[in-house]
Amino acid sequence: MERSTAPVGSTQATLIAASSTPSLGQAALAYARAGAAVFPCRLAGKAPLTRRGFHDASRDLRQVTAWWRRWPEANIGLPTGAASGVDVVDIDAHDGGSGFAGFERARQAGLVGSWAWVVRTPSGGVHAYFPHEPEQRSWTLATAHVDFRGDGGYVVVPPSRVRTADGVVREYEVIVVAHRSPAPVDAAALRDLLSPPRREPAPGGAAPVVNASPQHLAEWVASRPEGGRNGGLFWAACRMVEDGFDRVSVLGLLGDAAERAGLGAQETAATIRSAFRRTGPREPAARRRGHSRAPSRSTEAVTR
């Protein structure tokens, strides 16, 4: 994967310019011309279309042109962390809960106030972008409905479009370019603030439905008791493989959950490798997130 050294300021301008282009292919080229490596994701979805996912991201104009000539309606993926120079805090909003309250707590604690820009997601949540801080890996806190995307992660960027649970296709939209001096977010401190005290896992519990969101799968894996941890991780990893996620994405989303359940890093990696050997992408790989659009008041509270 090619690296981008573009500073956050120029990326802000790129994001705004790209989001106003008439086609996704032209937007992808706008990112690439500005030095941001991108890769194609599924039509109206988030799963990568290339074999190695965000590891295939490129700023080579010929490669980007070839991708969007093959998939003209593909969404645009952007690797986070050192690959792009940006980290992203993803505030989720759906029927099962919202991350806006937790994000507001973090803002009041001085952890997330210096964003570079904010994007409204199709579900009604937001992506808050920050300058990258080295050696901060991606993590998911399903109970807080907040995710962090740093090294080992990616986001879908404007003007990409996703079909939501109500069947409507909505765009990622730039809504705020607010802070004159954006500063990195301390991902560890944010996680400590938002993570609730660990509870003893229930002995059992029904598995999520097959089309459950990755966040729900991660929450379920984290709750597995001893004796059911490895099998639960394997089952959840297979569901993500079927939905078209690449190995690094599966490890990034489920690895932390497996660790909280008590599995070691080597055992987790081996189980996920087994899932990829035993399972392949489902066709069509439609993923239903079960999200609904959050009230605009919540978004306005975050972006004040």
Backbone as numpy.savetxt, mean C-alpha at the origin, in Angstrom:
# Nx Ny Nz CAx CAy CAz Cx Cy Cz
15.62 -3.03 -10.21 14.77 -1.84 -10.21 15.65 -0.60 -10.21
15.30 0.37 -11.02 16.08 1.59 -11.09 15.73 2.52 -9.95
16.72 3.26 -9.47 16.52 4.16 -8.35 16.28 5.59 -8.84
15.46 6.30 -8.11 15.21 7.70 -8.40 15.79 8.56 -7.29
16.51 9.60 -7.67 17.08 10.49 -6.67 16.41 11.85 -6.69
15.24 11.93 -7.33 14.54 13.21 -7.40 14.12 13.66 -6.02
14.38 14.93 -5.66 13.96 15.42 -4.36 12.45 15.51 -4.26
11.95 15.57 -3.03 10.51 15.59 -2.82 9.85 16.78 -3.52
10.48 17.94 -3.51 9.89 19.11 -4.13 9.57 18.89 -5.59
10.51 18.31 -6.35 10.26 18.08 -7.76 9.22 16.99 -7.94
9.16 16.02 -7.01 8.15 14.98 -7.09 6.77 15.55 -6.87
6.63 16.56 -6.01 5.35 17.23 -5.82 4.84 17.78 -7.15
5.71 18.51 -7.83 5.32 19.09 -9.11 4.97 18.01 -10.12
5.74 16.93 -10.11 5.48 15.81 -11.02 4.11 15.20 -10.74
3.80 15.01 -9.47 2.53 14.39 -9.09 1.36 15.23 -9.58
1.44 16.53 -9.40 0.35 17.41 -9.81 0.21 17.41 -11.33
1.35 17.49 -12.03 1.30 17.50 -13.49 0.77 16.18 -14.04
1.27 15.07 -13.50 0.86 13.76 -14.00 -0.62 13.50 -13.76
-1.13 13.96 -12.63 -2.53 13.67 -12.29 -3.51 14.39 -13.20
-3.04 15.38 -13.95 -3.94 16.13 -14.83 -3.80 15.71 -16.29
-3.00 14.68 -16.58 -2.83 14.24 -17.96 -4.06 13.48 -18.43
-4.31 13.44 -19.75 -5.56 12.84 -20.26 -5.57 11.32 -20.26
-4.43 10.65 -20.05 -4.41 9.20 -20.08 -3.42 8.67 -19.06
-3.65 7.43 -18.63 -2.75 6.79 -17.68 -1.37 6.57 -18.29
-1.31 6.25 -19.58 -0.02 6.07 -20.23 0.80 7.35 -20.23
0.18 8.47 -20.54 0.89 9.74 -20.52 1.31 10.11 -19.10
0.47 9.79 -18.11 0.83 10.06 -16.73 2.04 9.23 -16.32
2.06 7.96 -16.71 3.21 7.10 -16.38 4.49 7.67 -16.99
4.41 8.15 -18.21 5.58 8.76 -18.85 6.00 10.04 -18.14
5.04 10.81 -17.65 5.37 12.03 -16.91 6.17 11.70 -15.66
5.76 10.67 -14.94 6.53 10.25 -13.76 7.93 9.82 -14.18
8.02 9.01 -15.23 9.32 8.49 -15.65 10.25 9.61 -16.11
9.72 10.57 -16.85 10.55 11.69 -17.31 11.11 12.49 -16.14
10.37 12.54 -15.04 10.83 13.27 -13.85 11.79 12.43 -13.00
12.06 11.19 -13.44 13.01 10.36 -12.71 12.39 9.41 -11.72
11.07 9.29 -11.71 10.39 8.39 -10.79 10.14 7.05 -11.49
10.67 5.97 -10.93 10.46 4.64 -11.50 9.03 4.18 -11.22
8.34 3.69 -12.25 6.95 3.25 -12.11 6.80 1.86 -12.71
5.65 1.24 -12.45 5.34 -0.07 -13.02 3.83 -0.19 -13.15
3.34 -1.06 -14.05 1.89 -1.14 -14.29 1.20 -2.06 -13.28
0.00 -1.66 -12.89 -0.87 -2.47 -12.02 -2.18 -2.75 -12.76
-2.93 -3.70 -12.26 -4.13 -4.18 -12.94 -5.16 -3.07 -13.17
-5.90 -3.22 -14.25 -7.00 -2.31 -14.57 -7.96 -2.22 -13.40
-8.19 -1.00 -12.92 -9.12 -0.75 -11.81 -8.75 -1.51 -10.55
-7.46 -1.86 -10.40 -7.01 -2.60 -9.22 -5.62 -2.16 -8.80
-5.03 -2.94 -7.88 -3.74 -2.57 -7.30 -2.65 -3.62 -7.48
-3.01 -4.82 -7.88 -2.02 -5.89 -8.01 -1.12 -5.62 -9.22
0.19 -5.85 -9.10 1.11 -5.61 -10.22 0.81 -6.50 -11.42
1.11 -5.98 -12.61 0.97 -6.75 -13.83 2.28 -7.40 -14.25
3.39 -6.95 -13.74 4.68 -7.53 -14.09 5.03 -8.64 -13.11
5.91 -9.52 -13.52 6.21 -10.73 -12.75 6.82 -10.41 -11.39
7.69 -9.41 -11.32 8.39 -9.10 -10.08 7.81 -7.87 -9.37
6.63 -7.45 -9.78 5.99 -6.35 -9.09 6.81 -5.08 -9.08
6.88 -4.44 -7.92 7.58 -3.15 -7.87 9.07 -3.28 -8.11
9.62 -4.49 -8.04 11.03 -4.68 -8.38 11.29 -4.44 -9.87
10.24 -4.50 -10.69 10.38 -4.23 -12.12 10.25 -2.75 -12.45
9.96 -1.91 -11.46 9.72 -0.48 -11.73 10.87 0.13 -12.51
10.54 0.98 -13.46 11.55 1.57 -14.35 11.20 3.02 -14.66
12.24 3.80 -14.92 12.05 5.16 -15.44 12.52 5.26 -16.88
12.87 4.10 -17.48 13.26 4.06 -18.88 12.03 4.31 -19.75
12.07 5.36 -20.55 10.89 5.76 -21.31 10.42 4.70 -22.29
11.38 3.95 -22.88 10.98 2.90 -23.81 10.24 1.78 -23.09
10.74 1.43 -21.90 10.08 0.37 -21.15 8.68 0.80 -20.69
8.59 2.02 -20.19 7.29 2.52 -19.73 6.31 2.61 -20.89
6.78 3.09 -22.04 5.93 3.16 -23.23 5.44 1.78 -23.62
6.33 0.79 -23.59 5.95 -0.58 -23.97 4.91 -1.15 -23.03
5.08 -0.89 -21.74 4.09 -1.40 -20.78 2.71 -0.83 -21.05
2.63 0.49 -21.20 1.29 1.09 -21.35 0.75 0.96 -22.77
1.59 0.60 -23.73 1.06 0.23 -25.05 0.39 -1.14 -24.94
0.97 -2.03 -24.13 0.38 -3.35 -23.93 -0.86 -3.29 -23.05
-0.80 -2.44 -21.99 -1.91 -2.31 -21.04 -2.29 -0.83 -20.92
-2.98 -0.27 -21.90 -3.22 1.18 -21.92 -4.03 1.71 -20.73
-4.82 0.85 -20.08 -5.61 1.29 -18.95 -5.02 0.83 -17.62
-3.76 0.40 -17.63 -3.13 -0.06 -16.39 -2.97 1.09 -15.41
-3.17 0.81 -14.15 -2.89 1.78 -13.10 -1.38 1.92 -12.92
-0.97 2.96 -12.18 0.44 3.29 -12.05 0.89 3.00 -10.63
1.87 2.11 -10.50 2.46 1.81 -9.20 3.76 2.55 -9.01
4.02 3.00 -7.78 5.25 3.71 -7.44 5.87 3.03 -6.22
7.09 2.50 -6.33 7.75 1.93 -5.16 7.98 3.02 -4.11
7.83 2.68 -2.86 8.10 3.63 -1.78 9.46 3.34 -1.16
9.89 4.22 -0.27 11.18 4.04 0.38 12.32 4.61 -0.44
13.47 3.95 -0.34 14.66 4.44 -1.03 14.49 4.46 -2.54
13.63 3.60 -3.07 13.45 3.52 -4.52 12.90 4.80 -5.12
12.11 5.56 -4.36 11.48 6.77 -4.89 11.80 8.02 -4.08
12.28 7.83 -2.85 12.54 8.98 -1.99 11.33 9.44 -1.20
10.25 8.65 -1.21 9.06 9.01 -0.43 8.59 7.81 0.40
8.07 8.10 1.58 7.35 7.15 2.41 5.90 7.60 2.46
4.98 6.65 2.67 3.56 6.97 2.64 2.87 6.37 3.86
2.07 7.19 4.54 1.18 6.70 5.59 -0.20 6.57 4.96
-0.74 5.35 4.98 -2.01 5.03 4.34 -3.09 4.97 5.41
-4.02 5.93 5.39 -5.13 5.96 6.35 -6.33 5.33 5.67
-6.73 4.18 6.18 -7.80 3.41 5.55 -9.16 3.87 6.06
-10.20 3.62 5.25 -11.58 3.94 5.65 -12.50 2.93 4.99
-13.22 2.16 5.79 -14.15 1.17 5.26 -15.19 0.84 6.32
-16.07 -0.09 6.00 -17.17 -0.41 6.91 -16.68 -0.93 8.25
-15.51 -1.59 8.26 -15.00 -2.16 9.49 -14.27 -1.19 10.39
-14.06 0.04 9.96 -13.38 1.03 10.79 -12.63 2.04 9.96
-12.03 3.01 10.63 -11.32 4.11 9.97 -10.04 4.43 10.73
-9.02 4.83 9.97 -7.76 5.22 10.57 -7.64 6.71 10.84
-8.69 7.47 10.55 -8.59 8.92 10.71 -8.37 9.35 12.16
-9.06 8.69 13.10 -8.89 9.06 14.50 -7.46 8.81 14.97
-6.89 7.67 14.57 -5.52 7.37 14.94 -4.53 8.33 14.31
-4.79 8.71 13.06 -3.90 9.66 12.40 -3.96 11.03 13.08
-5.15 11.41 13.52 -5.27 12.69 14.24 -4.51 12.64 15.56
-4.57 11.50 16.27 -3.78 11.36 17.49 -2.30 11.51 17.18
-1.85 10.91 16.10 -0.44 11.00 15.71 -0.07 12.43 15.32
-1.00 13.12 14.67 -0.73 14.52 14.31 -0.58 15.38 15.55
-1.47 15.19 16.53 -1.39 15.95 17.76 -0.11 15.63 18.55
0.41 14.41 18.36 1.66 14.03 19.02 2.88 14.52 18.26
2.68 15.20 17.15 3.79 15.76 16.39 4.50 14.77 15.50
3.84 13.65 15.16 4.51 12.60 14.38 4.26 12.70 12.88
3.14 13.28 12.46 2.78 13.20 11.04 2.33 14.54 10.47
2.70 15.64 11.09 2.20 16.94 10.64 2.90 17.51 9.43
4.11 17.03 9.13 4.93 17.68 8.08 4.92 16.88 6.79
3.72 16.58 6.28 3.63 15.84 5.03 4.03 16.72 3.86
4.39 16.07 2.76 4.72 16.79 1.53 3.47 17.01 0.69
2.60 16.01 0.62 1.31 16.15 -0.05 0.39 15.04 0.41
-0.90 15.21 0.12 -1.91 14.24 0.54 -2.76 13.88 -0.68
-3.05 12.59 -0.82 -3.86 12.07 -1.92 -5.09 11.39 -1.33
-6.27 11.72 -1.85 -7.48 10.99 -1.46 -7.55 9.70 -2.26
-7.76 8.58 -1.58 -7.86 7.29 -2.25 -9.30 7.02 -2.67
-9.51 6.10 -3.60 -10.87 5.83 -4.08 -11.84 5.39 -2.99
-11.34 4.76 -1.91 -12.22 4.29 -0.84 -12.66 5.40 0.10
-12.03 6.59 -0.01 -12.32 7.68 0.90 -11.27 7.88 1.96
-10.25 7.03 1.98 -9.10 7.23 2.85 -8.13 8.21 2.25
-6.94 8.31 2.83 -5.93 9.20 2.26 -4.55 8.54 2.33
-3.69 8.96 1.42 -2.26 8.66 1.45 -1.53 9.96 1.77
-0.80 9.97 2.88 0.03 11.13 3.23 1.47 10.80 2.90
2.07 11.60 2.02 3.43 11.37 1.54 4.44 12.17 2.36
5.60 11.55 2.64 6.67 12.18 3.41 8.01 11.91 2.73
9.02 12.76 2.98 10.36 12.42 2.50 10.81 11.11 3.14
11.56 10.33 2.39 11.99 9.01 2.88 13.03 9.14 3.99
12.86 8.32 5.01 13.84 8.16 6.08 14.47 6.78 5.90
15.80 6.67 5.79 16.43 5.38 5.50 16.08 4.31 6.54
16.06 3.07 6.04 15.91 1.87 6.87 14.58 1.84 7.63
13.53 2.24 6.96 12.19 2.11 7.52 11.38 1.21 6.59
11.08 0.00 7.04 10.36 -0.95 6.22 8.85 -0.79 6.37
8.13 -1.28 5.37 6.67 -1.20 5.38 6.09 -2.07 6.49
4.93 -1.63 7.01 4.19 -2.44 7.98 2.70 -2.13 7.86
1.90 -3.04 8.46 0.45 -2.91 8.44 -0.08 -3.05 9.85
-0.95 -2.14 10.27 -1.66 -2.25 11.54 -3.15 -2.32 11.22
-3.63 -3.55 11.02 -5.02 -3.72 10.61 -5.98 -3.22 11.69
-5.61 -3.38 12.96 -6.51 -2.94 14.03 -6.65 -1.43 14.08
-5.62 -0.70 13.66 -5.66 0.76 13.66 -6.11 1.33 12.32
-6.19 0.47 11.29 -6.58 0.89 9.94 -5.59 1.91 9.37
-4.32 1.72 9.72 -3.25 2.57 9.22 -2.11 1.67 8.76
-1.58 1.94 7.58 -0.43 1.21 7.05 0.71 2.20 6.80
1.93 1.68 6.84 3.10 2.48 6.48 3.76 1.83 5.29
4.06 2.63 4.27 4.73 2.14 3.08 6.09 2.82 2.95
7.12 2.06 3.28 8.50 2.53 3.12 9.26 1.55 2.26
10.46 1.15 2.68 11.21 0.15 1.93 10.41 -1.14 1.87
10.39 -1.76 0.68 9.66 -3.00 0.52 8.19 -2.83 0.24
7.76 -1.63 -0.12 6.34 -1.39 -0.39 6.12 -0.58 -1.65
4.86 -0.32 -1.93 4.52 0.54 -3.07 3.13 1.09 -2.85
2.80 2.13 -3.61 1.45 2.69 -3.63 1.02 2.87 -5.08
-0.28 2.96 -5.27 -0.85 3.33 -6.56 -1.07 4.84 -6.54
-0.66 5.52 -7.61 -0.62 6.99 -7.61 -1.61 7.58 -8.60
-1.96 8.87 -8.39 -2.85 9.57 -9.33 -2.25 9.59 -10.73
-3.08 9.56 -11.77 -4.55 9.54 -11.75 -5.15 8.14 -11.88
-4.52 7.15 -11.27 -5.01 5.77 -11.33 -6.44 5.69 -10.79
-7.15 4.63 -11.20 -8.55 4.47 -10.83 -8.77 3.06 -10.29
-9.60 2.94 -9.26 -9.90 1.65 -8.64 -11.40 1.50 -8.49
-11.89 0.28 -8.74 -13.31 0.00 -8.54 -13.55 -0.31 -7.07
-14.41 0.43 -6.42 -14.68 0.27 -5.00 -15.79 -0.76 -4.77
-16.09 -1.02 -3.50 -17.06 -2.05 -3.15 -18.45 -1.77 -3.70
-18.77 -0.50 -3.90 -20.10 -0.16 -4.44 -20.15 -0.22 -5.96
-19.05 -0.70 -6.57 -19.03 -0.88 -8.02 -18.67 0.35 -8.81
-18.35 1.46 -8.14 -18.02 2.71 -8.82 -16.50 2.82 -8.95
-16.05 3.24 -10.12 -14.62 3.45 -10.34 -14.28 4.89 -9.98
-13.34 5.06 -9.04 -12.94 6.40 -8.59 -11.43 6.56 -8.72
-11.00 7.82 -8.84 -9.58 8.13 -9.01 -8.90 8.41 -7.69
-7.58 8.22 -7.71 -6.72 8.80 -6.68 -6.56 10.28 -7.03
-6.78 11.16 -6.06 -6.78 12.60 -6.34 -5.85 13.34 -5.38
-5.02 14.21 -5.92 -4.21 15.09 -5.08 -5.13 16.12 -4.45
-5.14 16.21 -3.11 -6.04 17.17 -2.46 -5.28 18.24 -1.67
-4.04 17.98 -1.28 -3.28 18.97 -0.50 -1.80 18.88 -0.87
-1.20 19.99 -1.16 0.26 20.12 -1.18 0.54 21.26 -0.22
0.74 20.90 1.06 0.55 21.90 2.10 1.81 22.35 2.83
2.74 21.48 3.08 3.82 21.84 3.98 5.03 22.38 3.23
5.50 23.55 3.63 6.64 24.16 2.94 7.93 23.42 3.21
8.06 22.83 4.38 9.28 22.11 4.75 8.90 20.71 5.21
8.57 19.82 4.28 8.17 18.48 4.68 9.31 17.75 5.39
8.95 16.94 6.36 9.94 16.21 7.16 9.57 14.74 7.20
10.56 13.86 7.35 10.25 12.42 7.40 9.38 12.07 8.60
8.66 10.98 8.46 7.86 10.46 9.55 8.67 9.38 10.27
8.59 9.34 11.60 9.24 8.31 12.40 8.28 7.11 12.43
8.52 6.14 11.57 7.59 5.03 11.41 7.49 4.18 12.68
8.59 4.00 13.38 8.57 3.20 14.61 7.74 3.89 15.69
7.92 5.20 15.84 7.15 5.94 16.84 5.67 5.94 16.49
5.36 6.06 15.21 3.96 6.03 14.77 3.34 4.68 15.08
4.07 3.63 14.82 3.54 2.29 15.10 3.34 2.08 16.60
4.27 2.54 17.40 4.14 2.39 18.85 2.91 3.12 19.37
2.64 4.30 18.79 1.49 5.07 19.23 0.17 4.38 18.87
0.12 3.80 17.68 -1.13 3.26 17.16 -1.38 1.81 17.54
-0.32 1.07 17.88 -0.47 -0.35 18.13 -1.07 -0.59 19.52
-2.19 -1.28 19.60 -2.79 -1.55 20.92 -2.01 -2.63 21.65
-2.18 -2.74 22.97 -1.52 -3.82 23.72 -1.89 -5.17 23.12
-0.91 -6.04 23.05 -1.15 -7.35 22.45 -2.05 -8.19 23.35
-3.05 -8.81 22.74 -3.96 -9.68 23.46 -3.63 -11.14 23.15
-3.94 -11.99 24.08 -3.75 -13.41 23.82 -4.69 -13.83 22.70
-4.17 -14.54 21.70 -5.02 -14.93 20.57 -6.09 -15.93 20.99
-7.24 -15.79 20.38 -8.32 -16.74 20.64 -7.94 -18.10 20.07
-8.30 -19.19 20.75 -7.95 -20.53 20.26 -8.86 -20.95 19.11
-8.53 -20.51 17.93 -9.33 -20.85 16.77 -9.80 -19.60 16.07
-11.02 -19.59 15.65 -11.55 -18.43 14.92 -11.70 -18.77 13.45
-12.82 -18.41 12.87 -13.09 -18.75 11.48 -12.15 -17.99 10.56
-11.72 -18.65 9.49 -10.86 -18.00 8.51 -11.64 -16.93 7.76
-10.96 -15.88 7.28 -11.66 -14.87 6.48 -12.20 -15.48 5.19
-13.15 -14.79 4.59 -13.64 -15.24 3.29 -12.52 -15.18 2.28
-12.67 -15.93 1.19 -11.59 -16.06 0.22 -11.17 -14.72 -0.36
-12.12 -13.80 -0.57 -11.78 -12.52 -1.19 -11.54 -11.42 -0.15
-11.14 -11.81 1.06 -10.87 -10.82 2.10 -9.71 -9.92 1.70
-9.70 -8.68 2.22 -8.63 -7.75 1.92 -7.33 -8.22 2.57
-6.17 -7.82 2.04 -4.90 -8.18 2.67 -4.81 -7.74 4.13
-5.42 -6.59 4.48 -5.40 -6.13 5.86 -6.14 -7.11 6.78
-7.28 -7.62 6.30 -8.02 -8.59 7.11 -7.26 -9.89 7.23
-6.60 -10.31 6.15 -5.78 -11.51 6.21 -4.66 -11.35 7.22
-4.01 -10.18 7.21 -2.92 -9.94 8.15 -3.41 -9.97 9.60
-4.56 -9.37 9.84 -5.11 -9.36 11.19 -5.42 -10.78 11.65
-5.95 -11.60 10.75 -6.27 -12.98 11.10 -5.00 -13.79 11.38
-3.96 -13.61 10.54 -2.70 -14.32 10.75 -2.12 -13.96 12.12
-2.16 -12.67 12.47 -1.60 -12.23 13.75 -2.31 -12.85 14.94
-3.55 -13.29 14.76 -4.33 -13.85 15.87 -4.20 -15.36 15.99
-3.41 -15.99 15.10 -3.33 -17.45 15.14 -2.63 -17.93 16.40
-3.20 -18.95 17.07 -2.57 -19.51 18.26 -1.45 -20.48 17.88
-0.63 -20.83 18.82 0.43 -21.82 18.60 -0.21 -23.12 18.13
0.39 -23.67 17.10 -0.18 -24.86 16.50 -0.98 -24.56 15.24
-1.41 -23.32 15.09 -2.16 -22.94 13.90 -1.54 -21.79 13.16
-0.36 -21.36 13.62 0.25 -20.15 13.04 0.74 -20.39 11.62
1.52 -21.47 11.44 2.11 -21.72 10.13 1.05 -22.02 9.09
0.07 -22.85 9.47 -1.00 -23.17 8.53 -1.83 -21.95 8.17
-2.08 -21.08 9.16 -2.82 -19.86 8.88 -2.07 -18.93 7.95
-0.76 -18.80 8.16 0.06 -17.96 7.29 0.06 -18.52 5.87
0.19 -19.84 5.73 0.21 -20.46 4.40 -1.11 -20.20 3.68
-2.23 -20.37 4.39 -3.55 -20.16 3.77 -3.70 -18.72 3.30
-3.32 -17.76 4.17 -3.47 -16.35 3.82 -2.55 -15.98 2.66
-1.31 -16.51 2.67 -0.38 -16.22 1.59 -0.91 -16.75 0.26
-1.52 -17.93 0.28 -2.09 -18.48 -0.95 -3.20 -17.59 -1.50
-4.01 -17.01 -0.61 -5.07 -16.12 -1.08 -4.47 -14.88 -1.76
-3.38 -14.35 -1.20 -2.76 -13.17 -1.83 -2.10 -13.52 -3.14
-1.49 -14.71 -3.23 -0.91 -15.16 -4.49 -1.99 -15.26 -5.56
-3.14 -15.82 -5.20 -4.25 -15.94 -6.14 -4.71 -14.57 -6.63
-4.60 -13.56 -5.77 -5.03 -12.21 -6.13 -3.96 -11.42 -6.88
-2.83 -12.07 -7.18 -1.83 -11.45 -8.06 -0.73 -10.69 -7.38
-0.61 -10.78 -6.05 0.46 -10.06 -5.36 1.79 -10.78 -5.56
2.88 -10.00 -5.66 4.21 -10.59 -5.79 4.74 -11.00 -4.42
5.86 -11.73 -4.41 6.38 -12.32 -3.18 6.76 -11.26 -2.16
7.40 -10.19 -2.61 7.83 -9.15 -1.66 6.62 -8.47 -1.03
5.58 -8.25 -1.80 4.37 -7.64 -1.25 3.71 -8.54 -0.22
3.65 -9.85 -0.51 3.06 -10.79 0.43 3.87 -10.82 1.73
5.20 -10.87 1.59 6.05 -10.88 2.78 5.91 -9.58 3.57
5.81 -8.45 2.85 5.68 -7.18 3.54 4.38 -7.06 4.31
3.30 -7.61 3.76 1.99 -7.48 4.39 1.74 -8.53 5.47
2.22 -9.76 5.23 1.93 -10.85 6.17 3.09 -11.17 7.10
4.31 -10.72 6.74 5.46 -11.05 7.58 5.37 -10.48 8.98
4.95 -9.23 9.09 4.81 -8.60 10.39 3.73 -9.29 11.21
2.62 -9.65 10.55 1.54 -10.34 11.26 2.01 -11.69 11.79
2.79 -12.40 10.96 3.30 -13.70 11.40 4.25 -13.55 12.59
5.06 -12.49 12.56 5.97 -12.24 13.68 5.19 -11.97 14.96
4.11 -11.19 14.87 3.29 -10.92 16.05 2.61 -12.18 16.57
2.34 -13.13 15.67 1.76 -14.39 16.09 2.79 -15.31 16.73
4.09 -14.99 16.53 5.14 -15.78 17.16 6.02 -16.57 16.22
5.84 -16.41 14.91 6.68 -17.11 13.94 7.98 -16.36 13.71
9.06 -17.09 13.47 10.33 -16.47 13.17 10.42 -16.05 11.72
11.39 -15.19 11.42 11.51 -14.63 10.07 11.81 -15.72 9.04
12.69 -16.67 9.36 13.04 -17.71 8.39 11.85 -18.63 8.12
11.14 -18.99 9.16 9.97 -19.85 8.99 8.90 -19.15 8.17
8.71 -17.85 8.43 7.73 -17.07 7.68 8.08 -17.03 6.20
9.35 -16.72 5.90 9.79 -16.64 4.51 9.63 -17.98 3.80
9.96 -19.08 4.50 9.83 -20.42 3.90 8.38 -20.76 3.61
7.48 -20.40 4.51 6.05 -20.68 4.31 5.50 -19.91 3.13
5.91 -18.65 2.99 5.43 -17.85 1.86 6.00 -18.37 0.55
7.26 -18.84 0.56 7.82 -19.46 -0.65 6.99 -20.68 -1.05
6.59 -21.46 -0.06 5.77 -22.65 -0.34 4.43 -22.26 -0.96
3.85 -21.17 -0.48 2.58 -20.72 -1.05 2.73 -20.38 -2.53
3.85 -19.76 -2.91 4.06 -19.42 -4.31 4.33 -20.68 -5.15
4.92 -21.71 -4.54 5.14 -22.94 -5.29 3.83 -23.71 -5.51
2.91 -23.59 -4.58 1.68 -24.37 -4.63 0.51 -23.65 -5.29
0.61 -22.33 -5.44 -0.53 -21.53 -5.87 -0.12 -20.58 -6.98
-1.07 -20.25 -7.86 -0.83 -19.27 -8.91 -1.93 -18.24 -8.93
-1.74 -17.13 -9.68 -2.76 -16.09 -9.76 -4.06 -16.63 -10.31
-5.16 -16.14 -9.75 -6.48 -16.51 -10.19 -6.87 -15.61 -11.35
-7.57 -16.10 -12.34 -8.03 -15.31 -13.48 -9.56 -15.37 -13.56
-10.25 -14.22 -13.58 -9.65 -12.90 -13.40 -9.33 -12.66 -11.94
-8.26 -11.92 -11.69 -7.82 -11.71 -10.31 -8.51 -10.50 -9.72
-9.80 -10.57 -9.54 -10.57 -9.44 -8.99 -10.45 -9.46 -7.49
-10.08 -8.36 -6.89 -9.95 -8.24 -5.45 -10.98 -7.26 -4.93
-11.75 -7.71 -3.93 -12.78 -6.85 -3.36 -12.33 -6.41 -2.00
-12.10 -5.13 -1.83 -11.60 -4.63 -0.57 -12.68 -4.43 0.48
-13.95 -4.33 0.06 -15.01 -4.10 1.03 -14.97 -2.71 1.63
-14.47 -1.74 0.87 -14.35 -0.38 1.38 -15.57 0.45 1.00
-15.82 1.45 1.76 -16.83 2.44 1.41 -16.24 3.82 1.60
-16.80 4.76 0.91 -16.23 6.11 0.92 -16.47 6.77 2.27
-15.41 7.34 2.86 -15.52 7.98 4.17 -16.12 9.37 4.00
-16.78 9.89 5.04 -17.34 11.23 4.94 -16.25 12.25 4.65
-16.56 13.25 3.84 -15.57 14.26 3.49 -15.08 15.00 4.71
-15.90 15.07 5.76 -15.48 15.76 6.98 -14.24 15.12 7.57
-14.15 13.78 7.50 -12.99 13.09 8.04 -11.73 13.47 7.28
-11.85 13.49 5.94 -10.70 13.86 5.14 -10.26 15.29 5.44
-11.23 16.19 5.58 -10.90 17.58 5.86 -10.20 17.72 7.21
-10.57 16.88 8.19 -9.94 16.95 9.49 -8.46 16.58 9.40
-8.14 15.63 8.55 -6.75 15.20 8.40 -5.92 16.26 7.70
-6.51 16.95 6.75 -5.75 17.85 5.89 -5.82 19.31 6.31
-6.32 19.57 7.50 -6.36 20.97 7.98 -4.94 21.48 8.18
